Amino acid sequence: MPISISCQCGKSYNLKDEFAGRTVKCSNCGASLQVDRIQGSNVQERRQSLSDSVFNRDKFLLRQKVLTISEKYDVCDEQGNPLLYIERPAHFLRNLGAALAGVIAGITVAILLFMLVGVASESLTGVLILFALLSWFVMTFAVITLLYKKRDVTIYRDKSKQEPLLKVLQDKKVEILTATFTLRDTNGELAKFRKNYLYDFFRKHWHCYSPDGSLICVAKEDSIILALLRRFLLGTFFGLLRTNFIIVQGNSDRVIGEFNRKVTILDRYVLDMSADQRHSLDRRIAIALGVMLDTGERR
C-alpha cells in the first residue's frame, strides 16, 4: 500500500511502503521529509508478502547449464524441484559483429591518415603517425561501444520464458573501474548492485543498495586469507579453494547468508539464507545477487 506524504512547498508523493520510517528529500525544494512508519506490521514482512511465494524460502540451488553460449541457470529447492529459470544472453553474433565493425572502422581511419603522411612535411610525419594510431584506437572503441548489446539477466518463472519475474539490467556498456546493475521487477526498481574492480586485488566485494541509496548488504569472499591464497599462491588448488561468498547486513559484520560452490565437475551453487531468519534481505534480491556472484565474476 502506498504511503502518501506532502511537503510544505506543496509537492505530494506516493511512496512504496519500503520507505516507511525513512527520511527522504523533496525533489522540488530539497527539504527533508520523515515518512511515517506502518503501524502494527513489519515493513519487510509486508514487502515479502507481496513477492511471489517461490521466493519465500531460505535455500536455493543454482545449476548452470553447460555447452551453451548464453549463461543459463536452473534454480531449484532443496529437493531438486524447479523453482525458476535464469538466462543471460551472450548476444554472441551481435557483439562479434560489433568488434569486427570497430576494427574495420579503426583501420579505415588509420589508413586515410597514413595516406596524409606521404604528402606531409617531415616535421609533421611523427605527429600524423601518432594521431593516426590514436584515431584508430578511438574509432575502434567508439564503434564497438555503439554497437555492443548489453547483457541483461532475466529471471523467469520457468523454461518457457513466458513470464519474466525479475530483470538485472547492465547500467552501462563500458565501465572501467566499477560495474553497476539495477534489479527491477514488474513494479519498478528493487535494488542496485555495484562492484569495484580495485577491491578484487585483495578480496572480491559486491555492494547492494536500495533505491534510495542506503546500503542493504555486502557480498564478499568468505575469508581474506583464502582470497590471498587464491590470488598469489595456490589458485583454486584443484577446486579445494573454490571461491565462496558470505553476505553481511549493511555496514555490520552480521552474516545473513552464504553463496557456496559445491564440489562438483559442473557449476553448482547453494544460496543459503538460513542465518537471516527475519528475512531482512528480500529473497528476490538475494537470488539476483547470487546470479551476479557467478556471471558477474565470469566464473
Secondary structure, 3 states (H helix, E strand, C coil): CCEEEECCCCCEEEECHHHCCCEEECCCCCCEEECCCCCCCCHHHHHHHHCCHHHCCCEEEEEECCCCCCEEEEEECCCCCEEEEEEECCCHHHHHHHHHHHHHHHHHHHHHHHHHHHHCCHHHHHHHHHHHHHHHHHHHHHHHHHHCCCCCEEEECCCCCCCEEEEEEECCCCCCCEEEEEEEECCEEEEEEEEECCHHHCCCEEEEECCCCCEEEEEEECCHHHHHHHHHCCCCCCCCCCCCEEEEECCCCCEEEEEEECCCCCCEEEEECCCCCCCCCCHHHHHHHHHHHHHCCCC
